[in-house]
Amino acid sequence: MEENSDLFQSKFDSETINKLSSGVQDLQSKDFLNLRHLISEALLKQDQMVANLTQTNKCNKFEENNDLSVMFTKAKSCDAKLKSLKRKMTELSNRSKSLKKRALHIHQTKQQETLNRIQEEDARVSREERMIAKPKRDT
């Protein structure tokens, strides 16, 4: 390998090498500058797109959160309605039990009154039968 590098150096002097490299650099520098400019623009557009996407995501999250808050509000409203219905049903159940007790008490009172009337009637009939003179039997 050393022989090849010696050969390379022997054919070209440093001045020639510098001229060739500066010539290649001049030819390619415009392309490299143009590529650098295009890459800078692409990176700038990429940054703008990332910023827009981030903003869009924030908006979407806000809308999702907003939807969630609406859903929570509806859930709280439904919960309040359910609690109200449960309270009313409990009140109706208690009232129904109270009315059943009252009806049973009234029914028992009426039965007792009817029984007392029947007993009084039986007692009256029995007294009347005792008052009526019985014929004597001949024995």
Number of C-alpha atoms within 10 A of each C-alpha: 6 7 8 9 9 10 11 11 12 10 8 10 10 10 9 11 12 11 11 12 12 13 12 11 13 12 11 12 13 11 12 13 11 12 12 12 12 12 12 12 12 12 12 12 12 12 12 12 12 12 12 12 12 12 12 12 12 12 12 12 12 12 12 12 12 12 12 12 12 12 12 12 12 12 12 12 12 12 12 12 12 12 12 12 12 12 12 12 12 12 12 12 12 12 12 12 12 12 12 12 12 12 12 12 12 12 12 12 12 12 12 12 12 12 12 12 12 12 12 12 12 12 12 12 12 11 11 11 11 10 9 8 8 8 6 6 5 4 3
